[in-house]
Amino acid sequence: MRALIPFLCMLMLNSQLFGQNQLANYNRAKTLIGYGNYVEAMEVLRPYLDEQTYGNLSNYAAHHFAFAAYQRGQFSLAEEVLSAKINKGTASQKDEARYLLALAYFKQGQKAAALRNIEAIKDTDLYKQAENATFEFLQDTDLSFFKENTTLGAKNQGFNLAFVQQLEKKQRLTSDERALLTQLKGQLQQESSGNLINKNTDYLDVAVILPFNQSGGSGVRELASSNFILELYQGLNFAAEELKKHNVRLRVQSYDTERNIDKLQQILQDQFVISADIIVGPIYPEEVELVANFSERYKIPFINPLSNLDDRIRNLNYAYLFRPSVEELSKGIMEFAKRNLDGRKIALAYSGASRDELLAKELENQVHNQGFNLIRSQKISSREVVSFFDVLQIRNDSTSRADLVIILSDDPNTANAAVGFMESKNIKTPILVMDSWLYFNFANYETLEGQNFHFIGNNPLRLNSPAYDRFKEDYLSKHLVYPSLNVSLGYELMYFIQTTFDQSNKRDWRDGLDRSGFREGRISQGFNFTKSQSNTFVPVYRLENGTLELK
């Protein structure tokens, strides 16, 4: 992970100290850096590195120049410039130079040199940033480095956290290593307790960190109304406004990662995020990994609102999925098969999406382990749906080769092809699909009900319930459109967060989840997070008389 350069905004110069002509190009260089034009910015800044001509301004210019060099990957150049300025300028300038120099050393593999510069930083806030950077750079470092530099990194909690992780990865610890591990965990616990002192216990603080501009860019003006991240946030915000009207003391602050790791690292230095009760998002793997490490250090739960993939959060204490994990989905599907099938033959089709491929692999193992016969497993596109059915001989006038067909896909084109194939046939073989198919606009409920479709619950909504109807009408009155699935999930998630914390007398997320057991959602079928990092409630439904009936 690339480390944040948090001090750029600190390097502001009092313009009264210099003439306007002197500052014109200097300010232009800062603007160029803001636009990411580092090459031109460096050329503009070069004259300002002359200390005899520009005095203290040269120290500011050196920091900006080194920052631009670092961003371009010219780490040795950044080191050269900063090393010449490390003991010059104000105390703040010295600390900022040490921080960036430490990052440059980390990038060049000079980890001990980086740690030495960090230990010289006097500013408390900047030292905390340096601790975060230390963890990011050292988390995959060999255990021997930590043992050799224990004294050097003793005060650095990023060093200690990375040290703990490496010790925990080792299968067999010596007695000395076990004692050291206990000691380090105690130190980290004390520091985390200190962080919690600054939490505002009068409010439930929710930090929403999402890639609104997941394809790049910034700002919200250009976001399409169909942007699924924006829809999710609209649901979260709609629920938050409702809760506040009912006197729930709730504060929500949103951040756009722009799917940019540097931007995300900057967000994680925001004081509201550091003291939040919970973090919602992000969703993409590279961002999830960074936030997962952050949440472990600050003991702040974070919840991925949309994903079913738990590979990056296993064995962590503060990372959660709002939806069922791949493993839980597989368990739910197999429970349905055991309860409802007379035969033992299962056919499986799946898309190329990560969730579907991983779920297919998990199901292949479970089918064999539980005594079923997997007669076919095939990755398909929407164009291959009909041929897949044909191979299985699923016709109204013939006996199907399968007792159950599972189609793992959230692709509306795949769903459309399957519904079109089955619409004119009276097929008795149950077809098990994701519940996302209920929300596609190509088929009404009568069409889906008339065929033998069964729906895998992935946090399914209580469609046609009074609570959901009321939510739809309230949302329509404000936004002039009915809520999408993602809006509905966001709405449910905010209520889920509030009720979970409300369940715990200790305002503890894990305690609230375990105390809740199974519970019905505000507009969803329900949740069960007991001793789990994801929703273990995975029902399978069929549409009957316009309502979803549990099978």
N, C-alpha and C positions, 0 to 999 in steps of 0.2 A: 504494500500500500504506500502511496505517496503521502508524505507528511504535509500538513498544513503550514503555510507561511503566514502566521497570524498577525505579524506586526506591520504589514504594509500600511494599514490605515493609521498606525501610530506615528508614522514618519511625516508628520505635518509640520511645516516650517512657518514661523511667524513672518509674514511677508513684509512687516514693517522694518525688519532688519536689513533688507536688501532693496536695491533699486528695482524698479519695474523691468528695466531692460535686462538686468541680470537674471531675473526670475522667469522671464518669458519662455525661454527654451527649457529651463528646468521644469516648469509646470507642464510644458508640452510633453516632456519625457514621461512624467507621471501619468498623463492622459494616455499616452501610447501603451504604457504598461497595463493600464486598466483595460485597454482593448486587446491585450495579448500580443501586441506588436513589439516583441522584446528586442529584436535585432536593431530596429531603428531607434528604439529608446536607448539602447546601450551606446550607440554612436552619438546621440545627442548629449548623453550624460558624461562622456569621456572628458571633455574639457573641465567639468566641474570637479573632477577628482584631484585637481591641483590645489593642495591645501594653502600654498603661499598666496594664490590669487583669491580663493573663495573662502578661506578660513573654515569656520564651523559648518558652512553649507556643504563643504566637500565631504564631511562625515555623513550627512543625509544622502548626498548623491552616491556615495560609496555603497550605502545600504540598498538603495534602489537599483544600482548597477549590479550588485551581487544577487539581488532578488531576481532580476531579469536573466542573469547568467544561469542561476540555479534552475529557473523555469525552462531554459533552453537545454538543460542537461550538461552545461559547462561547469561541472562541480569543482574542478581544480582551479578554474578562473575565479569562481566565487570565493574559494578558499584563499587564493592569493590576495584578492582585494580586501577581504575581511581581516585577514591576519595582519595586514598593515595598519588597520584602523582599530584593532581590538581594544587598545588601551587609550584611545583618544575620544574626545567628545564628552557628553554628559553621561551620567550613570545610566539613564534610560537607553542611550545610544549604545553603550558598551554591552548592556544585557541583550539588546536586540541583535547586535553583531555576534555575540556568543551563541545565541539561539540558532541563527541561520548558519553559522559556521559549524555548529554541531550537526545540523542536517546535512551539510555538504560532506562532512566527515563520514556520517552514516552511509550516504550514497556511495562513497568511495571504499566502503568496507573498513574504514578506520574507526571501529566501534569504541575502543578505549579512549581515543582522542576526543570523540564525540561526548562521551560521558564526562571527561575532565572539563570540557567547556560548559556543560550543563550544570555541573556542581559549582561553577563560578557565578551563575546567574543569581542575582539578589532579588529581583522582582518576583513576588509570590505568584501572581497570575501567570506570568510568562514561564515560571518554573513548572507550573502545572501543565502548561502546553508542552513543555519539553518532556515531561514525564509521559504524556500521551504519545508523543512522537517516539520516545524510547521504546515503549511497548510495541508500537507498530513495526519498528525496525528490528527488534530483537526477538519477536515471538517465535521465529523459526530458527533461532541460533542454537548451536550445539551446547549441550549442558556444560561442557568443559570451560567455555568462555565465562559462564556465570561463576563457576567455582574459582576461576583465576582472578576475577574482578569483583569479588564479593564486597570488599572494602570500598572500592571506588563507587559502586552502585548502591551502597547500603541505604542511603536516604531517598533514592529515586524509586517511587512506587511503581513506575512503569517497568523498571528493571526487575523489581521484586515479583510483579505479577507474571512477567514472562518467565522468570526463574521458576516460579511455582508451576507454571504450565509444563515446563520441560521436566521437572521432577515427577509430576503426575503422569507423564507419558512413559516414564521408565517402569518396566514391569517389576523389577526387583530393586528395592532400595536398601542401602546399608543402614545400620542403626544411626550413624551420623547424618545420613541424608534424611531419614525420617524425622529426626529431631530438628533439622534445619527447615524441613517443610512445615512442621508445626509452628516453628518460630515465625516464618515468613507469613503464613496464613494469619497468625495473630496480629502481626503488624498491619497487614492489609485490612483486617477487620476493624482495627482501631481507626485507620484513616477513613474508611468508609463510614464509620459511625460519626466521625467529624464532619463528613460531607453532608450527612443527613440532618445535622443541626440547623442548616440554613433552609430546610424545606418549610414551606408555608403550610401549616397544618389546618389553616382555616379554609383553604380551597383545595379542590381536586384539580391538579394541574396536568393537562394532557398536551404533550408535544406531538404534533402531526408532521412527520418527515416523509414526504412523498416526491417522486419525480414527475411533477406536473408537466414539465417540458422534457419528456423522456426521450425525445429525438433531438435534443439540443435546443438552444435558445434560452430566453429568460423572459420573465414577466407573464402576465395572464391575459393580456389583451388579444393575443393571437391564438389562444387555446380554443379549440372547437368545442361546441356544446356536447359533442359525442365523445370527448376525451374521457376514457374510462376512469382515469385517476381523478379528474375533475368531478365526475359523477360520484365517485366514492366520497370525496371530500364534501360535496353538497349534502350527501346523506348524513355524514358526521356532523356537519354544521347545523343542519335542520334539527337533529336530535338535541344538540347542545343548546340551541335556542329554546326548545321546548322545556328542557330540564331547568334552565335558568328561570323560566316563567313559573316553574313550580318550586322556586326558592332553593334549588340545588346550587351550592357555591362551587362553581365550575369555571375554570379558565382554560381556554384552548388557544394554542398558538401554532400556526402552520409555517412550514419551511419547504421551499422548492429545491431539491437537490440538483435539478437539471441533468440528472444522471451523470454527475461530474464528481469524482472522488474528492478533489480539492475543495469543491463547494461543500460537500458533505462534511468534511473534516472541519471546515470553518463553522458549520452549523453546530457541530458537537461541542464547540467552545462557548456557545451561547449560555448565559447563566440560567435562563428559563429551562433549557434542555437538561443542564446538569442537575437542577433541583426538581425536575418534573417527577410526578408520581408514576407516569407510564409514558412510553413512546409508541405511537402508532406508525408503522412503516419502518423502513422502506420495504420494497418488494423484490428488487433485482438482486441476484446472488452476490455480486461484488459489493453492493451497498449493505446487504444484510450481514455479511461477515464483519464489516467494520463496526456497525452498530451493535452487533452481538458482543464484540470485545469491549466496547464502551459500556454496555449495560452490565456486563459482568464486573467491571471495575467499580462502577458507581452504584451497583445493586439497584438498578432501575429496570423493571420489567419492560420488554418491548414485544409487540405483537405484530406479526406479518398479517395484514388483513385479507389477502387474497390467495396466497400460495398454499399448496398441499405438500411442498417439498421441505423436509426437515433435515436434510443431510448436513446443513451448515449450522444447525442449532442443537444437535444431539449432544447430550452430556453437559449442556450449559444449564445454569440455574435460573436465568432470567429471560430466556428467549422462548417465544410461544408462536404458534399458528392459530389464527382465529378459526380456520377450517380444519377438517380432519387431515391427518398426515396420510401419505401413501399407504403406510402399514395399516392404519385404521380403516381406510376405504376398503382395502383388501379383506380385512376381517369382516366388515359389514356385508360385503358381497358373498363371501363364503358362508356366513350365517344364513343369508337368504337361500342360498343353494341347498344347504342341509335341511332347512325347514320346508322347502316348497317343491323340490324336485323328486320325482319318482325314479327317473333314470340317473345315469352318472356321466353322461357325455356332454362336454362343454366346448363351445367354440368361442374364440376370442379374436376380436379385431381392434386395432388401436391406431391412433394417429402418431405422427412424428414429434408431437409436443413432449417436452421432458417429463411432465407429470404422467402422461399416458404411457410412455415407454417404460418408465420405472414401475408404474402400477401393473402393467402387463407382465413384467418380469417377476414381480412379487406374486401375482396371481398364478403364474405358471408353476411356481414353487408350491404354493398353497394347494392348488388343484391336485397335484401329485401326492402331496403329504397327507391330504385328507381323503384319499381313496377315490377321487374322481378321475375321469379319463378326458384329457385335453386332446380333442380330435383335430383341432386346427388353431394355430395362433399366427396372425398375419398383420403386418403393418399395412394400412390402406389409406388411400386418398378418397375424396368424394367420388371420383370416377370409377373406383373399384368396388363400391358398395354392392352393386347389383351382381357383379361376377362373384363376389364373396358369398352372397346368398345362394347363387346358382350352384356353386361347388357344394354347399351344404344341403342342396335339394330342398330348400324351404319353399314349398308350393302348396296351394290349397288342395291339390289333388294327388299329393304324394306324401310319403312319410319322411319327415326330416331326419337327417343324420345326427342332429344335435338335440339334446333335451333342454339346453339353455344356450342362447347366443348373447355374448357381452360385447358391446361396442363402446370403446373408450375414446371419446372425442367431444370437444366443445365447438367443433367447426359447424356452423349452420349449413354449409353446403353438404357435408356428410349427413347431417340430420335430414335435410331436405330430400336427399337421394333415398335414404332408408324409408322415410314416411311415404314418399311417392311409390316405392316398390310395394309396400305393404297395404296401401290404401285400397286397392281393388281386390285384395285377397283376404281370405278368412284363415289366417295363420294361427295355429294353436301353440306353436313354440314360443315361450316367453322371450322377449328381446329386452335385455337389461341395458339401459343407457344412463348417461349423466343427467341430473335434474336440470341442467342448463337448457335442455331441449324444451322445457316447459315455457321458456321465455322468448323463444324465437318466434318471429311474427309471420312465418310462412304457413303455420297450421294452427287451427283453433283447437280448443279442448275436445270438441266433439270428434274431430279427426283422430287425435291422439287416444281418446278413450275407446274409440271403435276398434283400435288395433291392440295387439297384446304387448304393449310397451310397459315396462316397469322402470322406475326412476331411482337412481342411486342418490341418496340424500347427501349433498355437499353444503351443509348449512341451509336446508330447504326452508322456504317461507311458508307461512300458513295462508296460502292463497284462498281468497273468498271468505276469510274469517272477518268478523266485525272489526278486529284490531287492524288488520291489514287494509280493509276498505276505508277505515277512518284515516289512516296514514296516507293512503293514495289521494283521498279527496282534499286533505289538508295541504299536501304537497302541491297538488294541482292548483289550488286556489292561490298559492304564492308564486309558483314557477310557470304556470300555464301549460305544463305538460305533466303526464303521469310519470311517476318514478321508475327508472330502469332497475334492473337487477342490482347493479353496482351501487346505485343510490340507496336501494333498500338494505344492502349489506352494510353500507356505511352507517345508516340510521340504526340498525340493529347493533352494530359494534359499539357505538357510543353508549347505548343503554346497557349493553353487556358490561362495559368497563365500569359504569357508575354503580350498577347493582352488585358487581363483584367486590368492589371496595366497600360498599355499604354492608356486605355480609360479615366483614372482619372488624372486630372491636379494636384490633391493633393497626388498622389501616394497612394491612399487609395483603398483597395481591395473591400470593400462594395460599395463604390462610383462607382468603375469601373464596377461592376456587374450590378448595377441599371442603369447606363448610357448605357450599352450595349444592354439591352432588349434582344430580340431574335436575334441570329446571327448564321450564318452557320459556322461550324467548318472547320479547315484546311482540314481534311480528313473525318470528320463525318457529320451527317445530321444537327446537330446544338444543341444550348443550349438556355435556358432561365432561368436565376437565379434572375430575378427581384423580390425583396423582399422575397427571398427564400434562404434556406440553401442547397438546392439540385436542380438538373436540373428538371424543370417542363415540359420540352418538351418530351412527351412520345407518339410518333407516332406509328401507326400500319401499317405495310406494307404487300404487297403481291408481289411475284415475277411474273413479266409479261415481256416477251420478254427479259429475262436475266437481267432486272433491277428491283429495288425495287420501287414499286408504292404506294404512300400514299393512304390509304383507309379511 
